[in-house]
Amino acid sequence: MKNELTREFLRNLLDECGFVTRIDKEGDICALLDADDDFPHDVVLYFLIREGWMGMHAFVPDWNLNLTPEQQFHIENRFNSERKLPKLYFRDDTLILEHWIVIESNFSKTFIINSIKYLTGIFWKSFYLLKDIDK
C-alpha cells in the first residue's frame, strides 16, 4: 500500500502498462495512443496528479473539427448527459475527454494500474464512437 501518488511512481506504473511516456514543461506525464483502423488519429493522454486526485485528459491534436460554438455545445450536452464518464468539453476547436479519480491514503498499485487501463479503454472507445462527429 502507498500513502502518496507521486509522478515517479505513476510513471513507473505507466511503463509497466506498456506506455512510452514523457514529462511536459509543466511536469505532467503524457503518452500517445497510436492511430489504428478503428480510429485513424493518434490520441494524446495526459496523466495529472493534483491534491489527492489523479486525472486523465485525452485529445486528438490533428482532428480539425471546425464546429461552431453551438455545435460544440450540442455535442457536449448530448455526450455528457448520455454517459457517466468521461467528461467531454471543447477548448477552442479541440475536443477533450477528462476524468478524475480520488486517491485516498493507502491505495494499492493494482488500483492505479486498473484505473489506467479502464480509463484508457473508455477514452479510446469514446473517440471511436465520436469518430464521425465532423461529418
Helices and strands as residue ranges (DSSP letters): H 7-16, E 21-23, E 29-33, E 43-50, E 53-59, H 69-82, E 87-91, E 94-102, H 109-129
